[in-house]
Amino acid sequence: MIYTLLTKLFLKFFLKGTSMKLTCMQSNLSKGLATVGRAVATRSTIPETQNVLIATDNGRLKLTATNLEVAITTWIGAQIEQEGSLSIPARMFGDFTNSLPDQKVEIEFIPNPIGIKIHCANFDAQINGLDSENYPPIPNITDGPKVSISATQFKSSLARVKFAVATDESRPALTGVKLDIKENEFTLASADGFRLSIEKGQCDSTIDEEISIIIPQRTVNEIFNLIGNESGEVDITVTEQKSQALFKFGDVEVVTQLIQGNFPDYERLIPTEEGTVTKINRSEMLDSTNAAKVFARDGSGIIRVISESINGEGSMRIMSQAEEVGSNESRIKAEISGEGTQIAFNSRFLSDILSVLEGDVIELETLSSSSPGVFRSEANQGFLHIIMPMFVQW
């Protein structure tokens, strides 16, 4: 009797702010859970990091997930009857929501055991959860340098640098994308010791204090995927300590830890001596490279590129060879400024850059077979890519 009375008093007074009750559309809930699900920890000794935090927030439903390195938050429309918050196992909540029809989903908090009841059409479920007070705190980044960049431009720029990030953890500073912002200009850079990508662009706002940070590769990939077709702006805020950053676009916020370390001075890695410039059609060179990759698989992954002029006609030969199996050669028209050159590249590196370059006409600048090859695009003067050559017998 006394126990029952105490229980009722506890539920009435101490769980008063947690008696959440709301209604939302299945499609919105499913999309929101998929968004934050990218940050859910797959393996962790902390149960909360495998949960999604659900909370009412100014008439909307707020969803958050974190793996302690990156946190993703989004908001969806909902009809809120009672305020509250708790965390729910992300995988089960997401999978069950995806199995529901696209109708209204009713969610109601249950106190014992703590969790939620879900009702949609003729589907009912109960999922146990955890108190929201035990959920890892998400940094509230409001102070520090702030800048805005077009979401379309930022995503496009990330595509041209993110593939060249190093995977070798022995050099942590290279396992992310360097972002430098000065006044109203930004520079993104990535390097893995064999290649270097640099993209320069304009911000939509101006800052007084310079920003120089290294964004982890995983965060870069999540931002790239989450921006999607967003046509607005990406608002970037960096803490004064340069240890964390907030990326905000649409109804999504991404908070990430930043990589500490010294990124190479990439400006010094750009060749200053003028070499032979070969202009070619990007799609033709990509097609020839993909064909050469078939033979390069069995030939140490090497593709040879020769730029030459014969009787005033410029051309580029792209060749590969598989030992004791066969060889491949294709020739495409080219406009050559300078002497003929020859250089060998890693087949994957060459395919990667040709796949992300913009425009129909691209440039390959080479000085010698032992010097880096520099790729540029006539359609995007703010981008360049450098690939170190492979040493072969010619």
PAVEX-880914 format. One record per residue (C-alpha): x, y, z negated; residue number from 1. Coordinates in Angstrom, 2 decimals. Layout:
! residues N
+---------+---------+---------+-----+
!      xx !      yy !      zz !   n !
+---------+---------+---------+-----+
!       X !       Y !       Z ! NUM !
...
+---------+---------+---------+-----+
END
This chain:
! residues 394
+---------+---------+---------+-----+
!      xx !      yy !      zz !   n !
+---------+---------+---------+-----+
!    0.00 !    0.00 !    0.00 !   1 !
!    2.71 !    2.47 !   -1.07 !   2 !
!    4.90 !    1.33 !    1.86 !   3 !
!    2.07 !    1.89 !    4.35 !   4 !
!    1.39 !    5.36 !    2.94 !   5 !
!    5.06 !    6.33 !    3.10 !   6 !
!    5.28 !    5.04 !    6.65 !   7 !
!    2.31 !    7.13 !    7.71 !   8 !
!    3.76 !   10.23 !    6.03 !   9 !
!    7.11 !    9.63 !    7.75 !  10 !
!    5.49 !    9.26 !   11.15 !  11 !
!    3.34 !   12.32 !   10.59 !  12 !
!    6.03 !   14.72 !    9.41 !  13 !
!    9.42 !   13.45 !   10.56 !  14 !
!    8.42 !   12.23 !   14.01 !  15 !
!    6.05 !   15.08 !   14.67 !  16 !
!    8.39 !   16.68 !   17.24 !  17 !
!    8.97 !   13.35 !   18.96 !  18 !
!    5.37 !   12.38 !   19.74 !  19 !
!    5.92 !   12.87 !   23.47 !  20 !
!    3.04 !   12.39 !   25.88 !  21 !
!    3.04 !   13.38 !   29.54 !  22 !
!    1.93 !   12.54 !   33.07 !  23 !
!    3.98 !   12.76 !   36.27 !  24 !
!    3.99 !   11.33 !   39.79 !  25 !
!    5.79 !    8.04 !   40.38 !  26 !
!    7.69 !    9.39 !   43.40 !  27 !
!    9.04 !   12.34 !   41.42 !  28 !
!   10.02 !   10.17 !   38.47 !  29 !
!   11.70 !    7.61 !   40.72 !  30 !
!   13.70 !   10.30 !   42.53 !  31 !
!   14.72 !   11.95 !   39.25 !  32 !
!   15.88 !    8.67 !   37.72 !  33 !
!   17.88 !    7.85 !   40.86 !  34 !
!   19.55 !   11.26 !   40.64 !  35 !
!   20.72 !   10.99 !   37.04 !  36 !
!   21.32 !    7.24 !   37.34 !  37 !
!   24.57 !    8.04 !   39.15 !  38 !
!   26.06 !    9.10 !   35.82 !  39 !
!   24.92 !    6.10 !   33.77 !  40 !
!   27.83 !    4.09 !   32.36 !  41 !
!   28.02 !    0.57 !   33.77 !  42 !
!   30.22 !   -0.77 !   31.00 !  43 !
!   30.38 !    0.95 !   27.64 !  44 !
!   30.60 !    0.25 !   23.93 !  45 !
!   28.27 !    3.21 !   23.37 !  46 !
!   24.66 !    2.06 !   24.04 !  47 !
!   23.39 !    5.60 !   24.61 !  48 !
!   25.58 !    6.05 !   27.71 !  49 !
!   23.62 !    3.24 !   29.38 !  50 !
!   20.40 !    5.12 !   28.67 !  51 !
!   18.70 !    8.06 !   30.30 !  52 !
!   17.63 !   10.90 !   28.02 !  53 !
!   14.06 !   12.01 !   28.70 !  54 !
!   12.79 !   15.23 !   27.17 !  55 !
!   10.05 !   17.79 !   27.71 !  56 !
!   11.44 !   21.19 !   28.66 !  57 !
!    9.36 !   24.29 !   29.43 !  58 !
!    6.50 !   22.40 !   31.00 !  59 !
!    8.69 !   19.97 !   32.95 !  60 !
!   10.31 !   16.60 !   32.30 !  61 !
!   14.07 !   16.79 !   31.88 !  62 !
!   16.17 !   13.72 !   32.71 !  63 !
!   19.84 !   13.40 !   31.72 !  64 !
!   22.51 !   10.72 !   31.93 !  65 !
!   26.22 !   10.72 !   31.09 !  66 !
!   29.21 !    8.40 !   31.03 !  67 !
!   31.15 !   10.94 !   28.92 !  68 !
!   33.18 !   12.05 !   31.96 !  69 !
!   30.33 !   13.41 !   34.05 !  70 !
!   26.74 !   14.30 !   33.09 !  71 !
!   23.86 !   14.79 !   35.51 !  72 !
!   20.61 !   16.54 !   34.62 !  73 !
!   17.52 !   17.13 !   36.72 !  74 !
!   13.97 !   18.38 !   36.15 !  75 !
!   10.72 !   17.10 !   37.63 !  76 !
!    7.17 !   18.40 !   37.51 !  77 !
!    4.96 !   16.95 !   34.78 !  78 !
!    1.80 !   17.63 !   32.84 !  79 !
!    2.97 !   17.87 !   29.24 !  80 !
!    0.46 !   17.06 !   26.51 !  81 !
!    2.92 !   16.68 !   23.63 !  82 !
!    6.58 !   17.66 !   23.37 !  83 !
!    9.33 !   15.21 !   22.51 !  84 !
!   12.49 !   13.38 !   23.55 !  85 !
!   14.27 !   10.01 !   23.33 !  86 !
!   16.63 !    7.86 !   25.38 !  87 !
!   15.56 !    4.79 !   27.35 !  88 !
!   17.63 !    2.01 !   29.01 !  89 !
!   18.26 !    3.51 !   32.44 !  90 !
!   18.30 !    0.37 !   34.54 !  91 !
!   15.06 !   -1.10 !   33.20 !  92 !
!   13.25 !    2.25 !   33.27 !  93 !
!   14.40 !    2.93 !   36.83 !  94 !
!   13.70 !   -0.54 !   38.19 !  95 !
!   10.23 !   -0.65 !   36.68 !  96 !
!    9.39 !    2.84 !   37.94 !  97 !
!   10.48 !    1.85 !   41.45 !  98 !
!    8.09 !   -1.11 !   41.35 !  99 !
!    5.08 !    1.10 !   40.66 ! 100 !
!    2.72 !    2.53 !   43.29 ! 101 !
!    3.00 !    6.22 !   44.14 ! 102 !
!    0.37 !    7.32 !   41.66 ! 103 !
!    0.27 !    9.15 !   38.35 ! 104 !
!    2.49 !    7.68 !   35.63 ! 105 !
!    1.46 !    8.17 !   32.02 ! 106 !
!    4.28 !    8.10 !   29.46 ! 107 !
!    3.63 !    8.10 !   25.73 ! 108 !
!    6.06 !    7.91 !   22.82 ! 109 !
!    5.71 !    5.03 !   20.36 ! 110 !
!    7.42 !    5.28 !   16.94 ! 111 !
!    7.81 !    1.70 !   15.76 ! 112 !
!    9.93 !    0.38 !   17.34 ! 113 !
!   10.93 !    3.68 !   18.92 ! 114 !
!   10.25 !    3.69 !   22.65 ! 115 !
!    7.65 !    4.53 !   25.28 ! 116 !
!    4.47 !    3.10 !   26.74 ! 117 !
!    4.07 !    3.41 !   30.50 ! 118 !
!    0.78 !    3.19 !   32.39 ! 119 !
!    0.31 !    3.49 !   36.15 ! 120 !
!   -2.73 !    2.15 !   38.04 ! 121 !
!   -3.11 !   -1.41 !   36.72 ! 122 !
!    0.49 !   -1.63 !   35.45 ! 123 !
!    1.41 !   -1.31 !   31.77 ! 124 !
!    4.76 !   -1.64 !   30.05 ! 125 !
!    6.58 !   -0.88 !   26.83 ! 126 !
!   10.30 !   -0.10 !   26.74 ! 127 !
!   12.26 !    0.29 !   23.52 ! 128 !
!   14.59 !    3.25 !   23.22 ! 129 !
!   16.85 !    5.20 !   20.89 ! 130 !
!   16.51 !    8.45 !   18.98 ! 131 !
!   17.56 !   11.41 !   21.10 ! 132 !
!   19.63 !   12.81 !   18.21 ! 133 !
!   22.13 !   10.00 !   18.75 ! 134 !
!   22.56 !   10.78 !   22.44 ! 135 !
!   25.99 !   12.22 !   23.37 ! 136 !
!   25.76 !   16.03 !   23.46 ! 137 !
!   25.91 !   17.55 !   26.95 ! 138 !
!   28.18 !   20.64 !   27.09 ! 139 !
!   26.25 !   23.86 !   27.59 ! 140 !
!   28.56 !   25.80 !   29.90 ! 141 !
!   27.47 !   29.42 !   30.08 ! 142 !
!   30.68 !   31.38 !   29.46 ! 143 !
!   33.59 !   31.55 !   31.86 ! 144 !
!   34.24 !   32.47 !   35.49 ! 145 !
!   31.20 !   32.01 !   37.77 ! 146 !
!   30.91 !   31.92 !   41.54 ! 147 !
!   28.35 !   30.90 !   44.17 ! 148 !
!   28.99 !   29.05 !   47.43 ! 149 !
!   26.50 !   28.07 !   50.13 ! 150 !
!   25.42 !   24.50 !   49.41 ! 151 !
!   25.58 !   23.62 !   53.11 ! 152 !
!   29.10 !   24.98 !   53.44 ! 153 !
!   30.33 !   23.43 !   50.20 ! 154 !
!   29.09 !   19.97 !   51.19 ! 155 !
!   30.57 !   20.29 !   54.67 ! 156 !
!   33.91 !   21.38 !   53.20 ! 157 !
!   33.96 !   18.52 !   50.69 ! 158 !
!   33.46 !   16.03 !   53.53 ! 159 !
!   36.73 !   17.17 !   55.11 ! 160 !
!   38.85 !   16.80 !   51.97 ! 161 !
!   37.37 !   14.07 !   49.77 ! 162 !
!   38.61 !   11.16 !   51.91 ! 163 !
!   42.28 !   12.12 !   51.37 ! 164 !
!   42.19 !   11.91 !   47.56 ! 165 !
!   44.75 !    9.54 !   46.04 ! 166 !
!   43.60 !    6.33 !   44.38 ! 167 !
!   46.89 !    5.73 !   42.57 ! 168 !
!   46.30 !    6.57 !   38.90 ! 169 !
!   50.06 !    7.03 !   38.33 ! 170 !
!   49.68 !   10.58 !   39.69 ! 171 !
!   46.48 !   11.83 !   37.99 ! 172 !
!   46.59 !   15.31 !   39.53 ! 173 !
!   46.17 !   13.77 !   43.00 ! 174 !
!   43.08 !   11.73 !   42.03 ! 175 !
!   40.83 !   14.75 !   42.46 ! 176 !
!   40.12 !   17.68 !   44.75 ! 177 !
!   41.85 !   20.98 !   44.00 ! 178 !
!   39.53 !   24.00 !   44.03 ! 179 !
!   41.07 !   27.46 !   44.12 ! 180 !
!   38.91 !   30.59 !   44.18 ! 181 !
!   40.23 !   34.12 !   44.52 ! 182 !
!   37.87 !   37.07 !   44.87 ! 183 !
!   35.39 !   35.84 !   47.50 ! 184 !
!   37.45 !   33.07 !   49.11 ! 185 !
!   37.74 !   29.41 !   48.16 ! 186 !
!   40.22 !   26.71 !   49.09 ! 187 !
!   39.69 !   22.97 !   48.71 ! 188 !
!   42.70 !   20.66 !   48.95 ! 189 !
!   43.40 !   16.95 !   48.58 ! 190 !
!   46.53 !   14.84 !   49.02 ! 191 !
!   47.62 !   11.26 !   48.47 ! 192 !
!   51.32 !   11.51 !   49.30 ! 193 !
!   50.78 !   10.51 !   52.95 ! 194 !
!   48.28 !   13.12 !   54.09 ! 195 !
!   46.96 !   16.52 !   53.10 ! 196 !
!   43.60 !   18.19 !   53.76 ! 197 !
!   43.02 !   21.92 !   53.28 ! 198 !
!   39.73 !   23.75 !   53.81 ! 199 !
!   39.28 !   27.50 !   53.36 ! 200 !
!   35.92 !   29.28 !   53.25 ! 201 !
!   33.93 !   32.25 !   51.98 ! 202 !
!   32.01 !   32.43 !   48.71 ! 203 !
!   28.62 !   34.11 !   48.41 ! 204 !
!   29.84 !   36.11 !   45.42 ! 205 !
!   33.06 !   37.70 !   44.20 ! 206 !
!   34.93 !   36.95 !   40.97 ! 207 !
!   37.51 !   39.03 !   39.12 ! 208 !
!   39.24 !   36.09 !   37.46 ! 209 !
!   40.85 !   33.44 !   39.65 ! 210 !
!   39.71 !   29.82 !   39.36 ! 211 !
!   42.11 !   26.92 !   39.82 ! 212 !
!   40.81 !   23.47 !   38.82 ! 213 !
!   41.04 !   19.80 !   39.85 ! 214 !
!   37.68 !   18.04 !   40.22 ! 215 !
!   37.69 !   14.25 !   39.71 ! 216 !
!   37.01 !   12.19 !   42.82 ! 217 !
!   33.90 !   10.57 !   41.32 ! 218 !
!   32.40 !   13.97 !   40.54 ! 219 !
!   33.18 !   15.18 !   44.06 ! 220 !
!   31.36 !   12.18 !   45.52 ! 221 !
!   28.34 !   12.68 !   43.27 ! 222 !
!   28.07 !   16.39 !   44.11 ! 223 !
!   28.43 !   15.62 !   47.82 ! 224 !
!   25.65 !   13.03 !   47.71 ! 225 !
!   23.33 !   15.00 !   45.44 ! 226 !
!   23.47 !   18.22 !   47.47 ! 227 !
!   21.78 !   16.34 !   50.30 ! 228 !
!   19.88 !   18.81 !   52.46 ! 229 !
!   19.87 !   21.53 !   49.81 ! 230 !
!   19.87 !   24.88 !   51.59 ! 231 !
!   20.45 !   27.16 !   48.62 ! 232 !
!   23.65 !   27.81 !   46.71 ! 233 !
!   26.00 !   25.86 !   44.47 ! 234 !
!   26.65 !   27.89 !   41.32 ! 235 !
!   29.99 !   26.98 !   39.74 ! 236 !
!   30.91 !   27.89 !   36.16 ! 237 !
!   34.25 !   26.94 !   34.59 ! 238 !
!   35.02 !   27.04 !   30.88 ! 239 !
!   37.67 !   29.46 !   29.68 ! 240 !
!   39.87 !   26.49 !   28.74 ! 241 !
!   39.55 !   25.10 !   32.32 ! 242 !
!   38.62 !   21.73 !   30.81 ! 243 !
!   35.03 !   21.45 !   32.06 ! 244 !
!   32.93 !   22.79 !   34.92 ! 245 !
!   29.24 !   23.10 !   35.73 ! 246 !
!   27.89 !   22.70 !   39.27 ! 247 !
!   24.26 !   23.79 !   39.62 ! 248 !
!   22.14 !   23.48 !   42.76 ! 249 !
!   18.40 !   23.15 !   43.20 ! 250 !
!   16.98 !   21.25 !   40.22 ! 251 !
!   20.27 !   19.47 !   39.51 ! 252 !
!   23.11 !   20.25 !   37.13 ! 253 !
!   26.41 !   18.36 !   37.10 ! 254 !
!   28.78 !   18.87 !   34.18 ! 255 !
!   32.21 !   17.30 !   34.53 ! 256 !
!   35.49 !   16.95 !   32.74 ! 257 !
!   38.35 !   18.36 !   34.81 ! 258 !
!   41.69 !   16.75 !   35.57 ! 259 !
!   44.60 !   18.34 !   33.78 ! 260 !
!   47.92 !   18.46 !   35.60 ! 261 !
!   49.90 !   20.24 !   38.29 ! 262 !
!   48.64 !   19.83 !   41.84 ! 263 !
!   51.37 !   20.21 !   44.50 ! 264 !
!   51.85 !   23.63 !   46.06 ! 265 !
!   50.07 !   22.65 !   49.26 ! 266 !
!   50.87 !   25.89 !   51.09 ! 267 !
!   54.56 !   24.92 !   51.05 ! 268 !
!   53.73 !   21.57 !   52.66 ! 269 !
!   52.37 !   23.19 !   55.83 ! 270 !
!   55.02 !   23.15 !   58.61 ! 271 !
!   56.09 !   26.66 !   59.60 ! 272 !
!   58.07 !   25.78 !   62.71 ! 273 !
!   56.03 !   25.80 !   65.91 ! 274 !
!   55.81 !   22.53 !   67.77 ! 275 !
!   54.03 !   21.05 !   70.76 ! 276 !
!   50.27 !   21.64 !   70.66 ! 277 !
!   48.08 !   19.06 !   72.38 ! 278 !
!   44.41 !   19.93 !   72.90 ! 279 !
!   42.09 !   16.99 !   73.41 ! 280 !
!   38.44 !   16.03 !   73.27 ! 281 !
!   37.73 !   14.78 !   69.75 ! 282 !
!   35.23 !   12.07 !   70.66 ! 283 !
!   37.49 !   10.70 !   73.41 ! 284 !
!   40.44 !   10.48 !   71.03 ! 285 !
!   38.24 !    8.85 !   68.36 ! 286 !
!   36.98 !    6.24 !   70.85 ! 287 !
!   40.55 !    5.47 !   71.93 ! 288 !
!   41.68 !    5.26 !   68.31 ! 289 !
!   38.88 !    2.85 !   67.38 ! 290 !
!   39.87 !    0.62 !   70.29 ! 291 !
!   43.53 !    0.75 !   69.26 ! 292 !
!   42.63 !   -0.15 !   65.67 ! 293 !
!   41.55 !   -3.61 !   66.83 ! 294 !
!   45.15 !   -4.43 !   67.80 ! 295 !
!   46.68 !   -2.34 !   65.02 ! 296 !
!   45.09 !   -4.65 !   62.45 ! 297 !
!   47.67 !   -7.28 !   63.36 ! 298 !
!   50.43 !   -4.80 !   64.03 ! 299 !
!   51.13 !   -3.17 !   60.65 ! 300 !
!   48.28 !   -0.71 !   61.20 ! 301 !
!   50.34 !    1.45 !   63.54 ! 302 !
!   48.98 !    3.56 !   66.41 ! 303 !
!   51.42 !    5.32 !   68.74 ! 304 !
!   50.43 !    8.67 !   70.26 ! 305 !
!   52.32 !   10.13 !   73.21 ! 306 !
!   51.63 !   13.57 !   74.67 ! 307 !
!   53.14 !   14.12 !   78.12 ! 308 !
!   52.77 !   16.08 !   81.34 ! 309 !
!   53.18 !   14.33 !   84.68 ! 310 !
!   53.14 !   16.46 !   87.83 ! 311 !
!   51.52 !   19.25 !   85.85 ! 312 !
!   48.72 !   17.01 !   84.52 ! 313 !
!   48.61 !   16.74 !   80.73 ! 314 !
!   47.56 !   13.53 !   79.06 ! 315 !
!   47.66 !   11.69 !   75.76 ! 316 !
!   48.40 !    7.98 !   75.56 ! 317 !
!   47.13 !    6.07 !   72.53 ! 318 !
!   48.68 !    2.64 !   72.05 ! 319 !
!   48.80 !   -0.23 !   69.58 ! 320 !
!   50.30 !   -3.67 !   69.57 ! 321 !
!   49.57 !   -6.94 !   67.78 ! 322 !
!   52.70 !   -9.07 !   67.53 ! 323 !
!   52.51 !  -12.17 !   69.75 ! 324 !
!   48.82 !  -11.51 !   70.42 ! 325 !
!   48.43 !   -8.53 !   72.73 ! 326 !
!   48.51 !   -4.77 !   73.13 ! 327 !
!   46.21 !   -1.87 !   73.94 ! 328 !
!   46.66 !    1.46 !   75.72 ! 329 !
!   44.27 !    4.22 !   76.69 ! 330 !
!   44.88 !    7.56 !   78.34 ! 331 !
!   42.82 !   10.74 !   77.93 ! 332 !
!   43.13 !   14.16 !   79.49 ! 333 !
!   44.94 !   16.78 !   77.42 ! 334 !
!   46.14 !   20.36 !   77.56 ! 335 !
!   49.74 !   20.48 !   76.38 ! 336 !
!   51.66 !   23.57 !   75.25 ! 337 !
!   55.33 !   22.66 !   74.84 ! 338 !
!   57.47 !   19.63 !   75.51 ! 339 !
!   56.16 !   16.10 !   75.51 ! 340 !
!   56.18 !   14.38 !   72.13 ! 341 !
!   55.63 !   10.97 !   70.60 ! 342 !
!   54.52 !   10.09 !   67.09 ! 343 !
!   53.07 !    7.09 !   65.24 ! 344 !
!   50.28 !    7.21 !   62.66 ! 345 !
!   48.59 !    4.88 !   60.23 ! 346 !
!   45.47 !    3.75 !   62.13 ! 347 !
!   43.08 !    4.34 !   59.21 ! 348 !
!   44.46 !    7.81 !   58.50 ! 349 !
!   44.04 !    8.76 !   62.16 ! 350 !
!   40.49 !    7.41 !   62.30 ! 351 !
!   39.55 !    9.19 !   59.05 ! 352 !
!   40.52 !   12.65 !   60.24 ! 353 !
!   39.00 !   12.26 !   63.71 ! 354 !
!   35.71 !   11.26 !   62.07 ! 355 !
!   35.36 !   14.48 !   60.05 ! 356 !
!   36.80 !   17.13 !   62.36 ! 357 !
!   34.22 !   19.55 !   63.76 ! 358 !
!   33.72 !   20.61 !   67.35 ! 359 !
!   34.49 !   19.08 !   70.74 ! 360 !
!   38.08 !   20.30 !   71.09 ! 361 !
!   40.77 !   19.58 !   68.52 ! 362 !
!   44.49 !   20.27 !   68.34 ! 363 !
!   47.39 !   18.03 !   67.34 ! 364 !
!   50.63 !   19.88 !   66.68 ! 365 !
!   53.81 !   17.80 !   66.56 ! 366 !
!   57.47 !   18.73 !   66.30 ! 367 !
!   59.12 !   15.31 !   66.51 ! 368 !
!   58.44 !   11.64 !   65.82 ! 369 !
!   59.76 !   12.10 !   62.28 ! 370 !
!   57.83 !   15.27 !   61.46 ! 371 !
!   54.22 !   15.48 !   60.20 ! 372 !
!   51.34 !   15.75 !   62.62 ! 373 !
!   49.04 !   18.73 !   62.05 ! 374 !
!   45.39 !   18.50 !   63.09 ! 375 !
!   43.16 !   21.52 !   63.61 ! 376 !
!   39.76 !   22.22 !   65.13 ! 377 !
!   38.85 !   25.11 !   67.39 ! 378 !
!   35.39 !   25.12 !   65.79 ! 379 !
!   36.74 !   25.52 !   62.24 ! 380 !
!   39.80 !   27.72 !   61.92 ! 381 !
!   39.77 !   27.38 !   58.12 ! 382 !
!   40.67 !   23.69 !   58.15 ! 383 !
!   43.86 !   21.76 !   58.75 ! 384 !
!   44.96 !   18.21 !   58.07 ! 385 !
!   48.49 !   16.86 !   57.89 ! 386 !
!   49.49 !   13.21 !   58.30 ! 387 !
!   52.99 !   11.91 !   57.66 ! 388 !
!   54.33 !    9.85 !   60.57 ! 389 !
!   55.19 !    6.16 !   60.52 ! 390 !
!   58.70 !    5.26 !   61.62 ! 391 !
!   58.73 !    2.84 !   64.56 ! 392 !
!   61.04 !    1.68 !   67.33 ! 393 !
!   60.20 !    3.50 !   70.56 ! 394 !
+---------+---------+---------+-----+
END
